[in-house]
């Protein structure tokens, strides 16, 4: 099929020979060079040397920089304290509760560990 | 900045102690609040009975998360709160990993100076958040500072802060205080 198509494009005064093809004129060179030369050139330099304009990269939306909202609404009910046993033996107190909210506490994580393993002690 | 306490155990269970004082404390008991990092937000001491909601709202202020641990300014503020009422026993409960990282002096010096700023006779309790053992390097500094108690919390979980608060209230009232029943649905 391909050979028949090529034959139809060649001059009839130069019949095709299956075993040998001789370059007889510049016209033959002009026919062959455009077919053969670009292939190795593309293989060697094409991917890197391709300077065809490419579409500009589409900017992906930036991740939000604000901290995720705190799950305050999902906070569990606090564990209460039971009624005391025995009379109070001390006078009035003024207590100040201080909570450190620094980033240095960032390693602390809520973990599901049985209550008895909390390591509490004075 | 991600919160260190996504379930707000610290503020919620400190609030349990406030409820307890409101129900079982003396009419003269007062509670103040300091939440601090790079900024300090405070509620001056108020009679706890009848003001439980106000105190718990101050404890739940989470608008100041992140930053450093400036012990000095925070303790100076506590000292000013405690110094105005000589008749009552001053008590400070600090919930922290105990690492002062917003200071130009050594950690030992920062801790010593902070504790020294408190009025004489102040009973200081530290609830030490010891996840990943970060409290251990400064533990000796706190122990030598003369605290009334150090309460280790290795795993921040439901009931951990309440248990520490129960121990503190037992020490400060002479009563036996224990953790109540854990509510259903608590992780």
Contacts between the chains, C-beta under 8 A, distances in Angstrom:
chain1	res1	chain2	res2	distance
A	67	B	1	5.6
A	67	B	2	6.5
A	67	B	3	7.8
A	67	B	65	7.8
A	68	B	2	7.6
A	70	B	3	5.8
A	70	B	6	7.2
A	70	B	8	7.7
A	70	B	62	6.1
A	71	B	6	6.1
A	71	B	7	7.5
A	72	B	8	6.3
A	72	B	60	7.9
A	72	B	62	7.2
A	74	B	7	7.9
A	75	B	7	5.5
A	75	B	8	4.6
A	75	B	12	6.2
A	76	B	7	5.9
A	76	B	12	7.7
A	76	B	158	6.0
A	76	B	183	7.2
A	76	B	185	6.4
A	76	B	186	4.3
A	76	B	187	5.7
A	77	B	12	7.7
A	77	B	183	4.1
A	77	B	185	7.1
A	77	B	186	6.1
A	78	B	9	7.6
A	78	B	12	3.8
A	78	B	13	4.7
A	78	B	15	6.0
A	78	B	16	4.7
A	78	B	162	6.8
A	78	B	183	7.8
A	79	B	13	6.0
A	79	B	16	6.4
A	79	B	158	5.6
A	79	B	159	4.2
A	79	B	162	4.1
A	79	B	179	5.8
A	79	B	180	7.0
A	79	B	182	5.2
A	79	B	183	7.0
A	79	B	186	6.7
A	80	B	16	5.1
A	80	B	19	6.9
A	80	B	20	7.5
A	80	B	162	7.2
A	80	B	179	7.7
A	80	B	180	4.2
A	80	B	181	7.5
A	80	B	183	7.7
A	81	B	16	5.5
A	81	B	17	6.4
A	81	B	19	7.6
A	81	B	20	4.2
A	81	B	162	6.2
A	81	B	165	6.7
A	81	B	166	5.5
A	81	B	169	7.1
A	81	B	177	5.9
A	81	B	178	7.2
A	81	B	179	6.2
A	81	B	180	5.8
A	82	B	177	7.3
A	82	B	178	5.0
A	82	B	179	6.8
A	82	B	180	4.1
A	83	B	23	7.8
A	83	B	24	6.3
A	84	B	24	5.4
A	84	B	169	7.7
A	84	B	173	6.8
A	84	B	175	3.8
A	84	B	176	6.3
A	84	B	177	5.2
A	85	B	175	6.4
A	85	B	176	4.0
A	85	B	177	7.9
A	85	B	178	8.0
A	86	B	174	7.2
A	86	B	175	4.9
A	86	B	176	5.6
A	87	B	174	7.7
A	87	B	175	7.1
A	88	B	26	6.8
A	88	B	173	4.7
A	88	B	174	6.0
A	88	B	175	5.5
A	89	B	173	7.1
A	89	B	174	3.2
A	89	B	175	7.6
A	90	B	89	6.5
A	90	B	172	6.3
A	90	B	173	5.6
A	90	B	174	5.6
A	91	B	26	7.4
A	91	B	28	7.7
A	91	B	87	7.8
A	91	B	88	7.0
A	91	B	89	6.3
A	92	B	26	5.4
A	92	B	28	3.4
A	92	B	29	5.8
A	92	B	30	7.7
A	92	B	87	6.7
A	92	B	88	4.2
A	92	B	89	7.1
A	93	B	26	7.8
A	93	B	29	5.4
A	93	B	30	7.6
A	93	B	88	5.5
A	93	B	89	4.6
A	93	B	90	7.6
A	93	B	91	5.1
A	93	B	172	6.1
A	94	B	29	7.7
A	94	B	30	4.7
A	94	B	31	7.8
A	94	B	32	7.2
A	94	B	45	5.2
A	94	B	81	7.5
A	94	B	82	5.9
A	94	B	85	5.2
A	94	B	88	4.4
A	94	B	89	7.3
A	94	B	90	5.6
A	94	B	91	7.0
A	95	B	21	7.7
A	95	B	29	7.3
A	95	B	30	7.2
A	95	B	31	5.0
A	95	B	32	7.3
A	95	B	45	7.7
A	95	B	91	4.3
A	95	B	92	7.4
A	95	B	93	6.5
A	95	B	172	7.8
A	96	B	31	7.5
A	96	B	32	4.5
A	96	B	33	7.3
A	96	B	34	6.2
A	96	B	45	6.8
A	96	B	78	4.8
A	96	B	81	5.4
A	96	B	82	6.3
A	96	B	90	7.8
A	96	B	91	7.3
A	96	B	92	5.1
A	96	B	93	7.3
A	97	B	14	5.3
A	97	B	17	7.8
A	97	B	18	8.0
A	97	B	31	6.6
A	97	B	32	7.4
A	97	B	33	5.5
A	97	B	34	7.4
A	97	B	59	6.5
A	97	B	93	4.9
A	97	B	95	7.4
A	98	B	33	7.9
A	98	B	34	4.5
A	98	B	35	7.7
A	98	B	36	6.8
A	98	B	74	6.1
A	98	B	78	6.3
A	98	B	92	6.5
A	98	B	93	6.9
A	98	B	94	4.6
A	98	B	95	6.8
A	98	B	96	7.4
A	99	B	10	5.7
A	99	B	11	6.4
A	99	B	14	7.0
A	99	B	33	7.8
A	99	B	34	7.4
A	99	B	35	4.7
A	99	B	36	7.5
A	99	B	59	6.7
A	99	B	95	4.9
A	99	B	96	7.7
A	100	B	36	6.5
A	100	B	37	7.1
A	100	B	69	5.4
A	100	B	74	8.0
A	100	B	94	7.2
A	100	B	95	6.4
A	100	B	96	3.4
A	100	B	97	6.9
A	100	B	129	8.0
A	101	B	4	7.8
A	101	B	35	5.6
A	101	B	36	6.6
A	101	B	37	4.5
A	101	B	62	7.2
A	101	B	64	5.1
A	101	B	65	5.0
A	101	B	66	7.2
A	101	B	67	7.5
A	102	B	36	7.8
A	102	B	37	4.3
A	102	B	38	7.9
A	102	B	66	7.0
A	102	B	67	5.4
A	102	B	68	5.3
A	102	B	69	4.2
A	102	B	96	7.8
A	102	B	101	7.2
A	102	B	102	7.5
A	103	B	1	5.9
A	103	B	37	7.3
A	103	B	66	4.9
A	103	B	67	6.0
A	103	B	68	7.1
A	104	B	68	6.9
A	104	B	69	5.4
A	104	B	97	5.8
A	104	B	99	5.2
A	104	B	101	5.1
A	104	B	134	7.7
A	105	B	4	3.8
A	105	B	5	7.5
A	105	B	69	8.0
A	105	B	96	7.1
A	105	B	97	5.2
A	105	B	129	6.0
A	106	B	1	7.1
A	106	B	2	6.4
A	106	B	4	5.1
A	107	B	4	7.3
A	107	B	97	7.7
A	107	B	131	5.3
A	107	B	132	5.0
A	107	B	134	6.0
A	108	B	4	4.3
A	108	B	5	6.5
A	108	B	97	7.0
A	108	B	129	4.9
A	108	B	131	4.3
A	108	B	156	5.2
A	109	B	4	7.7
A	109	B	6	7.9
A	109	B	131	6.2
A	109	B	156	6.7
A	110	B	5	7.1
A	110	B	6	5.7
A	110	B	7	4.9
A	110	B	9	6.7
A	110	B	156	5.4
A	110	B	157	6.3
A	110	B	187	7.2
A	111	B	155	4.7
A	111	B	156	6.9
A	111	B	157	5.8
A	112	B	157	6.6
A	112	B	187	5.9
A	113	B	155	4.4
A	113	B	157	5.4
A	115	B	157	7.3
A	115	B	158	7.7
A	115	B	159	4.9
A	115	B	160	7.9
A	115	B	163	7.6
A	115	B	182	7.4
A	117	B	155	7.0
A	118	B	153	6.4
A	118	B	154	6.6
A	118	B	155	5.9
A	118	B	157	6.6
A	118	B	159	7.1
A	118	B	160	4.7
A	118	B	163	6.3
A	119	B	130	7.3
A	119	B	152	5.2
A	119	B	153	7.0
A	119	B	154	3.8
A	119	B	155	7.1
A	120	B	151	5.9
A	120	B	152	6.4
A	120	B	153	6.7
A	120	B	160	6.9
A	120	B	163	4.9
A	120	B	164	5.9
A	120	B	167	6.9
A	121	B	151	6.9
A	121	B	152	5.9
A	122	B	149	4.4
A	122	B	150	6.8
A	122	B	151	6.1
A	122	B	167	5.9
A	122	B	171	7.5
